[in-house]
């Protein structure tokens, strides 16, 4: 199923691999930061509700 890339196969496949790795890293970092922000927001909301 893979097309014949000729002498550029290594460059093309490494570019695909690098792109996939970077996209996965961006998604993971976004999810981690989202969890941190959500936890911080819950903490602040708890203080606000407690204080009145």
Helices and strands as residue ranges (DSSP letters): G 6-8, H 9-51
